[in-house]
């Protein structure tokens, strides 16, 4: 997913459509330095990478919300339709958050009717998110400064964070016995693989 996806760049709408079908998002962020592996934006900055994706998903949701508001506004205000009034209130709450650069999951609702109306919108930014910080082997058990910048950036989100070393996971997968895998993990100060966690 690239900058401009909400306007059709890269895989654009096709990819955003695929996300709409998902139950949750696992967002893998590069949190390691390696001169041999070039970053698409030329430097390692996981918070910037996270925000690029957030912005694209938020822009798509804002478009969805604004289109839906046009459809229910009259029903809510003129027709006296109770369901439309509830949905309109939910849409306005999402619109306010999205226009402030916040994701839909930062908005909470009180009544069962509001919760149901919110769920029926299938917004991209209301899906549960797990941020996976991909670190170097040495940082697999403790994390690093990049991980801490991500932790700070997501503190107000209803999201989880997991530290994993894709290189370590690859090495573990090549070992044949459980004992070999456990010894390898212990050498790195880990109790279990990131995939298991």
Secondary structure, DSSP 8 states (H G I E B T S, - for coil): --TTGGGT-TTHHHHHHHHHT-SEEEEEEE----TTS--TTSS--HHHHHHHHHHHHHHHHHHHHHHHHHHHHHHHHTS--HHHHHHHHHHHHHHHHHHTT--GGG----SHHHHHHHHTT--GGGSEEEEEEE--GGGTTT--HHHHHHHHHTTTSSEEEEEE-HHHHHHHHH--SHHHHHHHHHHTT-SS-TTT-
